[in-house]
Amino acid sequence: MPPLLIIEKLSIAAPLGVCFHDAATGERVTGGLNVSVYPDSQRLEKDNRKNRTFAFPNRRGVYVLHKARGLKNFPFGEGDAQFWNDNPPQKLYVAEVFDTERRFQPFYFTVKLPVKGIYKWQNIPASSPNKNISSIPLYSAPARKVSDGMSVIRAHLRRVDDKPASWAVLEARLGGNLVARGIADRDGQIALIFPSLPPQNNPIASPPEAAASVSLAEQKWMLDLTVKYQPGIFQSSPPNSTESDEEVFPDLRLALAQAEGKLWTDAGQTEEFKTAVLQFGKELILRPRKSEILSPMSDEASARSSFLFISPAV
């Protein structure tokens, strides 16, 4: 058989390849995401959607962007060292990520294109449970279904001025080790979903000698809670209108970079909410330990009694 004669060869390089992982489990997320990219210069424009292009997952679960507005001549090349050396200067773009299956919170991040190789997420907090993963973390949405073998902490967070604590970050630790992190939605609702904790040799029990007889179903864990909230940091985010049904995405880097605030049982800031007890097999719903309002409550008072309040970082 004569050798194959190659008459013409066309190579196309992608300006962006990006991977995502579930922050709750560390597993790669390979489908169900809508990933769109548009120039950062149009980020504050309400009609920026007309200039966006989309990334699609390949067989390995890498979301690949084949073209981007403003990089017209980029894709055609060998993709070798010479190709990257000859590339024009990078341009700043916005990448929006939305989960069509509503498992994860939507967000956006900025990235300079083109990117050689798979994009590496550089802003993972040092204390992340998945600190060795360089893909982009996806944080659970409040309505996400909790699968077997997972635990969940839920809360409804408000600012002390009684507005929703949009994009607040809540973290739970056990013995100083981070076990879960979550980001609130625009209404301040949040869910921290994470693998069920292993039984403790010395669970919360009294007297101490009774610890050995505590069954798995009776296991409890005392968790330390930390809230990070700095609403002023989001002033450069896309237009936000509480009267609009349009999705508003937070900047993921800014959300994770928020400074520490304080969590309170009431808007009057009379008692901090620092710890909570997680019981095996049960959802942990964070609520004030005692209501300021005596029964019978009005509907409004009843709703307020389920909130926790945040004073932002100073």
Salt bridges, closest charged atoms under 4 A:
ASP22 OD2 - ARG144 NH2 2.53
ASP40 OD1 - ARG43 NE 2.94
ASP47 OD2 - LYS50 NZ 3.42
GLU96 OE1 - ARG52 NH1 3.00
ASP99 OD1 - ARG103 NH2 2.97
GLU101 OE1 - ARG103 NE 3.44
ASP161 OD2 - ARG159 NH2 2.57
ASP162 OD1 - ARG158 NE 3.60
ASP162 OD1 - ARG304 NH1 2.97
GLU171 OE1 - ARG173 NH1 2.94
GLU171 OE2 - ARG181 NE 2.85
GLU171 OE2 - LYS228 NZ 3.43
GLU246 OE2 - ARG49 NH1 2.79
GLU247 OE2 - ARG102 NH1 3.25
GLU272 OE2 - LYS274 NZ 3.92
GLU283 OE1 - ARG154 NE 3.22
